């Protein structure tokens, strides 16, 4: 009657030892792997990683003891033979090291690192120099076992999958809507604004419009505007909404788009998503109406008005002949400004005088440069 081969159960001390080896905490690895030895675990990897940990901490004698002890219990193990051959080399027992390499190559003729080491040894003019320059990594890999290396990634991926599943369950549940309504009421209301389904959106015979969209483009634009608002990309949302307002979209559809203006949050100079240039606006002044601009230039024609000042901003001023254009700025509040002063203006574009080529800006903030 054949006896069944018994498989040893996994040992927590071995797992801890390999975990600390992976984390490069070699003294802790030795502590736990030694405990595994005392518990009767004599498999090759226990001795092997005790030897590797000893090498990492500079304990050659300890590494010698572990590699030899491992070969007593696991005779002919190639990895332990590699470890002991390296110790022999460092002990200047070159013939013993070569003998072990020969034994390894008999079992594994294609062992690349050992063959390379033998080749270097033959070509070396100074054996002592060869021994001194030799590193353990030249003869064997000292990486942790594959599954020990893989474990953190498995845990990370498992957590990620769990979070994604939890998020999906939360998203499709009524709890998501209630939470959204409570924490982000504006976002919840924006989510509820929808175009009518299965209904024509664009007029095919519209006249005197600036922009043309088909039904599919209008539906996509509606979704895009909402996304831009969610992401606080205010200027981009305004430009697209303006185009819809002056397009061939049906009046009822425009009303739906018009509602989206209410959800647009005001910008500040640090959060401006897209800063249009002077010439961009003059080419398409209708589309840019209401966008925020952040321009620098010099002051000209400064005039004090009730509760504020107004002036012409020579945008991107370099000299009298080199400017991007003139923007007339109106500011409310007390400001200590003077003509020819270089400033930066943050404001909202309101209108364009095509005849004079001048833009009109409602100023919000001014910074002197």
C-alpha positions in Angstrom: 0.0 0.0 0.0 1.5 3.3 -1.1 1.7 6.1 1.4 0.4 9.5 0.4 2.9 12.3 0.3 2.2 14.8 3.1 2.3 18.5 2.2 3.4 20.9 5.0 0.9 23.6 5.9 2.0 27.2 5.3 3.8 28.6 8.2 3.0 32.2 9.4 6.7 32.8 10.5 7.9 32.0 6.9 5.3 34.4 5.5 6.3 37.1 7.9 10.0 36.5 7.2 9.5 36.7 3.4 7.3 39.8 3.9 10.1 41.6 5.8 12.7 40.5 3.3 10.6 42.1 0.5 10.4 45.2 2.6 14.3 45.1 3.0 14.0 44.7 6.8 16.5 41.9 6.8 17.1 41.6 10.6 13.3 41.1 11.1 13.3 38.6 8.3 16.1 36.6 10.0 14.2 36.7 13.3 11.0 35.2 11.8 12.7 32.7 9.5 14.9 31.5 12.5 11.6 30.9 14.4 10.4 28.8 11.5 13.6 26.7 11.7 13.0 26.1 15.4 9.5 24.9 14.5 11.0 22.3 12.3 10.7 23.9 8.9 13.7 22.9 6.8 12.5 23.6 3.3 15.1 25.2 0.9 13.5 28.7 0.9 13.9 29.1 4.7 17.6 28.5 4.5 17.9 30.4 1.3 16.4 33.6 2.5 18.2 33.4 5.8 21.4 33.2 3.7 20.3 36.1 1.5 19.3 38.2 4.5 22.7 37.5 6.1 24.5 38.6 2.9 22.4 41.8 2.8 23.4 42.6 6.4 27.1 41.8 5.7 27.1 38.6 7.8 29.2 36.2 5.7 29.6 33.7 8.5 25.8 33.6 9.0 25.2 33.1 5.3 27.8 30.3 5.2 26.0 28.5 8.1 22.6 28.8 6.5 23.6 27.7 3.0 25.5 24.7 4.4 22.6 23.8 6.8 20.2 24.0 4.0 22.2 21.6 1.8 22.3 19.1 4.7 18.4 18.9 4.6 18.1 19.6 0.8 21.1 18.0 -0.8 21.8 19.2 -4.3 19.5 22.2 -4.2 20.8 24.5 -7.0 19.9 27.8 -5.3 21.7 26.8 -2.1 24.7 25.6 -4.1 24.9 29.0 -5.8 24.8 30.7 -2.4 27.6 28.5 -1.0 29.7 28.8 -4.1 29.6 32.6 -3.7 30.7 32.2 0.0 33.6 30.0 -1.1 34.6 32.6 -3.7 34.7 35.3 -1.0 36.7 32.9 1.2 39.2 32.7 -1.6 38.4 29.0 -2.0 38.3 29.4 -5.7 38.7 25.6 -6.5 35.8 24.7 -4.2 33.6 27.5 -5.8 34.5 26.1 -9.3 33.6 22.6 -8.1 30.2 23.7 -7.0 29.6 25.6 -10.3 30.5 22.5 -12.2 27.9 20.6 -10.1 25.3 23.3 -10.9 26.0 23.2 -14.6 25.6 19.4 -14.7 22.1 19.8 -13.4 21.3 23.0 -15.3 23.7 23.4 -18.4 22.1 26.6 -19.4 22.6 28.4 -16.1 23.6 31.8 -17.6 25.0 33.6 -14.6 27.3 30.7 -13.6 28.6 30.3 -17.2 29.3 34.0 -17.3 31.1 33.9 -14.0 33.3 31.1 -15.2 34.1 33.0 -18.4 35.0 36.1 -16.4 37.2 34.1 -14.1 39.1 32.5 -17.1 39.6 35.9 -18.7 40.7 37.6 -15.4 44.4 38.4 -15.1 44.1 39.0 -11.4 42.0 36.5 -9.4 42.0 38.6 -6.2 40.6 41.5 -8.2 37.9 39.2 -9.6 37.0 38.1 -6.1 36.9 41.6 -4.8 34.7 42.9 -7.6 32.3 40.0 -7.5 28.8 40.7 -6.1 26.2 38.2 -5.0 23.8 39.4 -7.7 26.3 38.4 -10.3 25.7 34.7 -9.4 22.1 34.5 -8.4 18.9 36.5 -8.0 18.2 37.7 -4.5 14.6 38.8 -5.3 11.8 37.7 -3.0 9.7 34.7 -4.2 7.3 35.6 -7.0 4.1 35.5 -4.9 5.7 37.5 -2.1 6.5 40.2 -4.6 3.0 39.9 -6.1 1.1 40.1 -2.9 1.0 43.9 -2.4 -0.3 44.3 -6.0 -3.0 41.6 -5.4 -4.1 43.4 -2.3 -4.1 46.8 -4.1 -6.0 45.5 -7.0 -8.5 43.7 -4.7 -9.1 46.9 -2.8 -9.5 48.9 -6.0 -12.0 46.3 -7.4 -13.9 46.4 -4.1 -14.0 50.3 -4.1 -15.2 50.3 -7.8 -17.9 47.7 -7.1 -19.0 49.6 -4.0 -19.0 52.9 -6.0 -21.2 51.3 -8.7 -23.6 49.9 -6.2 -23.8 53.3 -4.5 -24.2 55.1 -7.8 -27.2 53.0 -8.9 -28.9 53.0 -5.5 -31.4 55.6 -4.3 -28.8 56.6 -1.6 -26.7 58.2 -4.3 -29.5 60.6 -5.3 -30.2 61.4 -1.6 -26.6 62.1 -0.9 -26.1 64.2 -4.0 -29.2 66.2 -3.1 -28.0 66.8 0.5 -24.3 67.5 -0.2 -24.3 69.0 -3.7 -27.9 70.3 -4.2 -26.8 72.4 -7.3 -25.2 69.3 -8.9 -28.4 67.3 -8.2 -30.6 69.9 -9.8 -28.3 70.2 -12.8 -28.5 66.4 -13.2 -32.3 66.6 -13.4 -32.2 69.1 -16.4 -32.7 67.0 -19.5 -33.6 67.5 -23.1 -36.9 66.0 -24.2 -36.4 62.5 -25.6 -37.3 61.5 -29.1 -38.1 65.0 -30.1 -36.7 67.1 -32.9 -34.2 69.7 -31.6 -32.9 71.6 -34.7 -34.7 73.7 -37.3 -33.8 72.9 -40.8 -35.1 76.1 -42.4 -33.8 78.6 -39.8 -32.6 81.9 -41.2 -30.3 84.6 -39.8 -28.5 82.3 -37.4 -24.8 82.2 -36.8 -24.3 78.5 -36.0 -25.8 75.3 -37.3 -26.3 72.1 -35.4 -28.1 68.8 -36.2 -30.1 66.9 -33.5 -27.2 64.7 -32.6 -24.8 67.6 -32.1 -27.3 69.4 -29.9 -27.8 66.4 -27.7 -24.0 65.9 -27.4 -23.6 69.6 -26.7 -26.1 69.5 -23.9 -24.2 66.6 -22.2 -20.9 68.4 -22.8 -22.0 71.7 -21.3 -23.2 69.9 -18.2 -19.8 68.1 -17.9 -18.0 71.4 -18.3 -20.1 72.9 -15.5 -19.4 70.0 -13.2 -15.7 70.4 -13.9 -15.9 74.2 -13.3 -14.7 74.9 -16.9 -16.8 78.0 -16.9 -15.5 79.8 -20.0 -15.8 76.8 -22.2 -19.3 76.2 -21.0 -20.3 79.8 -21.7 -18.9 79.7 -25.3 -20.8 76.6 -26.2 -24.0 77.9 -24.6 -23.7 81.2 -26.5 -23.3 79.3 -29.8 -26.5 77.3 -29.1 -28.4 80.5 -28.3 -27.5 81.9 -31.7 -28.0 78.7 -33.6 -30.8 76.9 -35.4 -31.9 75.1 -32.3 -35.7 75.2 -31.7 -37.0 77.9 -29.2 -38.0 75.3 -26.6 -34.6 73.6 -26.9 -32.9 76.9 -26.4 -34.9 77.4 -23.2 -33.5 74.1 -21.9 -30.0 75.2 -22.7 -30.7 78.6 -21.2 -31.4 77.0 -17.8 -27.8 75.7 -17.7 -26.5 79.3 -17.5 -27.9 79.4 -13.9 -25.6 76.6 -12.8 -22.4 78.3 -14.0 -20.2 79.3 -11.0 -18.2 82.6 -11.2 -14.5 82.3 -11.7 -11.5 83.9 -10.1 -8.0 84.6 -11.7 -6.6 81.4 -10.3 -9.3 79.1 -11.5 -9.8 80.4 -15.1 -10.1 77.4 -17.3 -9.5 79.0 -20.7 -8.2 82.6 -21.2 -9.1 83.7 -24.7 -6.9 86.2 -26.6 -8.0 89.6 -27.8 -8.1 88.5 -31.5 -10.0 85.3 -30.7 -12.8 87.4 -29.3 -12.9 89.9 -32.2 -13.2 87.0 -34.7 -16.3 85.6 -33.0 -17.6 88.2 -30.5 -21.0 86.6 -30.0 -19.6 83.3 -28.9 -17.3 84.9 -26.3 -19.9 87.2 -24.7 -19.8 86.8 -20.9 -16.4 84.9 -20.7 -13.8 85.8 -18.1 -10.5 87.3 -19.3 -7.2 87.9 -17.6 -5.1 90.4 -19.6 -2.2 92.6 -19.0 -1.4 96.0 -20.6 -1.0 99.7 -20.0 -3.6 102.2 -18.9 -4.7 105.0 -21.3 -7.5 107.6 -21.1 -8.1 107.1 -17.4 -11.3 108.8 -16.2 -12.8 108.8 -12.7 -16.6 108.1 -12.7 -19.1 107.7 -10.0 -18.1 104.9 -7.7 -15.2 103.9 -9.8 -12.9 104.4 -12.8 -12.8 103.6 -16.5 -9.9 103.5 -18.9 -8.6 101.9 -22.1 -6.4 98.9 -21.6 -3.7 98.6 -24.2 -3.7 94.8 -24.3 -0.3 93.1 -24.4 1.5 96.5 -24.7 5.1 96.3 -25.9 5.3 99.8 -27.4 3.0 102.4 -29.0 3.0 100.5 -32.3 2.7 97.0 -30.9 -0.4 96.1 -28.9 -3.0 93.3 -29.3 -5.8 95.8 -29.2 -7.7 98.1 -27.0 -10.2 97.0 -24.3 -12.3 99.6 -22.5 -12.5 98.7 -18.9 -15.0 99.8 -16.3 -14.2 99.2 -12.6 -16.3 99.9 -9.5 -14.6 100.8 -6.2 -11.6 102.8 -5.1 -8.4 102.4 -7.2 -5.2 104.3 -7.2 -4.3 104.1 -10.9 -2.6 106.4 -13.4 -2.1 106.6 -17.1 0.7 104.4 -18.6 0.7 102.2 -15.5 1.2 98.6 -16.3 -1.5 96.4 -14.8 -3.3 93.0 -15.1 -7.1 93.1 -15.4 -9.4 90.3 -14.6 -13.0 90.8 -15.8 -15.9 89.8 -18.0 -16.1 90.6 -21.7 -19.4 92.3 -22.5 -19.4 93.9 -25.9 -17.5 94.7 -29.1 -17.5 97.9 -31.1 -16.7 96.6 -34.6 -16.2 100.1 -36.0 -13.6 101.1 -33.4 -12.3 97.6 -32.9 -12.6 98.1 -29.2 -13.8 95.4 -26.6 -15.7 96.3 -23.5 -14.8 94.7 -20.2 -16.5 94.8 -16.8 -13.5 94.8 -14.5 -13.5 92.7 -11.4 -9.9 92.8 -10.1 -6.8 94.8 -11.0 -3.2 94.0 -10.1 -0.3 96.4 -10.7 2.7 94.9 -12.5 
